[in-house]
Amino acid sequence: MLVRYKKSHGKIAMGLLSFMPTERNLKTLQQTLHLYEENQDWQLFLWKDKEDYTGLIGAKVDENHFTVHHISVLPSHRGEGIGHAMTEELQRFMQHRKMRATKETKSFMARCREKMGA
């Protein structure tokens, strides 16, 4: 289930973001979280599975599109379809908007869709 990011989720979000190659530096992580906290066009969600947060997805939203800039799953939960589930639920949440990927998220999102037979 997707849960909208709140500042109280900061440490969890930083941990999940740190699995992305472009987000390994502490200063970069802090800047990324600040972007999501301060700009309403940037929306970050955590994936909660029972009691634990196991994934994260973040997107920049405009009127007709949303672009997934960040997507991450805990290594111990990879291969369980969480990435695909996050993209599907985010698409339902964004309703009529078309999903896009960045250069960094494109291959991960393609694998998610491929794995689930989409």
N, C-alpha and C positions, 0 to 999 in steps of 0.2 A: 504494500500500500504506500502510495506517495504521501509524504508529509511535507508541508511547506517549511522551508528553513526559517528558524528564528535565531537570534543572537545566542541564545542559550545552547544551541547546537554547534557553536563555533569549533570546539575541539574535535568533535566527531567529523564535521565537514572538512576541517583541515587534514585530518587523517585520511579520509577518503580521497580528497583532492590530490594528496601527495603521491598517489599511485599513478597519476598522469605524468608523463615525461616532462611536460612543459611547466609543471607545478611543484617541482621538487625543492625549490629554494624557499626558505621561510618568508623572505620579504615578498616574493611573488605570491605565495599563498595568502599572505595578509592583504595584499593589494586586490587579489581576486575576491576574497570574502567582502572586502570593503565595497567593491563594485556591486556585488549582489545586495548588500545591506543598504546602500545609499541610492541606487538607481532603480526605479520601479519597472523599467523596461527589461531588467535582468532578473530572472526568477530562478531560484534554486530550490530543489526538492531532495529530500532524503527518502530512501526506500526502507521501510520498516517491515521486518519479517518476524512475526511474533513479538518478542521483546527486544530484538537487536536491530540496529541500523546496519544494513549490509551493502547499500549502494547509494549513489548520488547522481543526479542529473541536473544540469543547469543550462538555461537557454536565454537568448536575447529575443524579446518579443516585439513585433510591430503589428500593424493593422492586419496584414494578410499572411504573414509568415512568422515562424519562430525558428531560430537557428540554435541547434544544440552545440554548445561550446565545451561543455564538460560532461563526461559520463564515466563513472568508475564503480567497480564492484570489488568488495573485499576478495583477496586472492583465495581464501578458503571457501568462497561461495561461487567462484567462477564456474561456468559450465552448467549452471542450474536454470538458465533462462531469465535471470534477473534483469540483465541489460535489455532484453527484448520486452519484458513486462514493463519496465520503466518507460521505454519509448512508446509502447502502446497506451499506457495510462496517461502519459503526458499528452499524446495526440488527442485522446478523448477530452482531456481537460482544456486543451486549446481549441477545441471544436473545429471551426471552419478554416483555421489557419493551416497552411502547408508547412510540413516539417522540412528543415534543411540541416545539413551537417557542415562542419568546418573541415579543413584539410586534416586537422588533428583527430576529429571524431568520425570521419567518414568511414574508415575501414572497420572500426568497432561496430558502428551501427549497421553496416552491411553484413557483418558476421552474425549479428543478432537476428536480423531478418532471415538470413540464409539458414541458420540453425533451426529456426522455427518453421521453415518451409514457406516463408512469405515471399 
